[in-house]
Amino acid sequence: MNPATVQELIWAGVLVALAAFWPMMSNGYWLGIGVDVMMYTTLATSWMLFSGPTHYISLASAAFFGVGGFVVGSGMSDYDASFWSMLALSAVIGGVLAALIGLATLRLSGVYFVIFTLGLAEMIRNLVSWVQNNFLGSRGLYVLTDFTDAHLYWMLLVTAGCVYLLGWIISRSRLGFALRIIGGDETVARHVGINTAMAKVILFTTTGIFGAIVGAIIAPRWSYIEPNQVFSPQLSFFVVIMALLGGSGRLWGPVVGVIPFLLIWNWVDSNFPNQSILVLGVAFLLIVYCLPHGFVGRIEQLRAYKRGRS
């Protein structure tokens, strides 16, 4: 293990340790912001594990997130199950769902994959609503626990740390190398003997597992789970925008995009609620055209430019 790698791990550990003190230094509004930051950091980083190296833009985050929230809500409300057992079940169901979706759709690419994943998330949302209305007799589910925002923050922080560690391991493995080749040219990857379908399904499944875990952890925060809430397509767009804003080329890139975007979005949503969706669309266009490699990519470009001049 080279010194740069050790230094990267040390810095990651230090940042996680410092972040753990946030609930002790804040409460109310800022603690809520901290929970949102941890939630979207985990979702955006897990999204980046798959979409970063492969360049496949997935809008299925809301589907996996919603499955996690719905499983916890259904288990605790209808079957009096424990939160922790439903959390584990959410991860399993999210992984199985992602694997099935991956096997069926990862032969698609480009805009076809984007449209399919968005349509799939909407289909799952409407299917869950239909089942609840016609068979369960209610639209919502109650999730009542003793967890505070501080507890949820720490659970999400641990999950984010696990995502980062897994991504760090994958990036230095044969799987990570295969994914980078797939992102460069999938045809070349197949010609050199890489099982491209299997590599993509493995990483897509990982995204599904962590998306469901985050949805399960957030469920107690809302107390009342309703399909249109947990399966909101807005969440999928938020995850993509935050990951691209920070930079999907680096593992720590998404967190750089999550914090400023959330702060700006909360301000816009509070002061211009009727124009918030318009602002979301404009933000996406600006990121794509002005910051195609995100903040991290722009910083690295400036560093390379300075080294070239010196």
C-alpha positions, 0 to 999 in steps of 0.5 A: 500500500503506497503512502498516498493511499494510506494518506487518503484513508487517514483523511477519510477516517478523520473526516468521518470522526469529525462528522460524528460530533455534528449532532453534539454541536447542533440541534433543530434546523442544522441537525436536520440539515446534517441528516439530509447531508448524510442521506444524500451523501450516501445515495449520491456516493453509492450512485457514483459507484456504478454510474461514475466509471460506467457513465450510465445515468440511472434515475432509479434511486427513488425506487430503491429508496422507496422500497426500503422505506415501504418495507420498514413501514409495512413490516412495523405497521402491519406485522409488528416487526422490529426496525432492525429486522426490517432494515436487513430485509430492506437491504435484501429486497433492494439488492434482489430488485436491483439485480433483476432490473440490471439483468433486464436493462443493462443491455440498454445504454445512453438515453434509453437506459435513463428513460427506462430507469425513470419509467421503472421507478414511476411504475413501482410507485404506482404499483405500490399505491395500487396495492395499498388502495385495493388490498391493504385498505390504506394509503400510508403506514406508520413507523413509530420508534424512539430514534431521534434525528441524532440517531438517524444521523449516526446510522447514515454516517456509518452507512456513508462510511461503508459506501466509501470504504467499499468504493475504495476497495472496488476502485483498486480491484479487478472489478474496478479496473473492468468498470473503467474499461467499460466506461471507456469503450464497452465493445473493447471491454467485451473483446478483451474478455471482460464479462461486462454484463456481470460487472455492471449488475454487481455494481448496480446491485450494490447501489440498490442495496444501499439505496434501500438501506438509506430509505429504511433508516429515514423512514422513522424520521417521517413517521408516516410513510406514503408511496408518493413521498418515499418514491418521489422522482425528485429524489432521483434527480437530486441524487444525479445533480448532486453527484454531477455537481461534486464530480463523479470521477472521484469517490469523495466528489458527491459530498462536495456537491451535496452540501452547497446544493442542499443549502441553496435548495433549502433557501430557494424552496423557502423563498420561491416555492412555486419556482423550485422545480424550474430552478432544479431544471436550470441547475441541471442544465448549468451543471451539464454545460458549465461543470461537466466534470463537477467541482472536483474535476474543475479543481483538478483541471486548474491544478494541471494548468498551474503545473503546466505553467510552472 
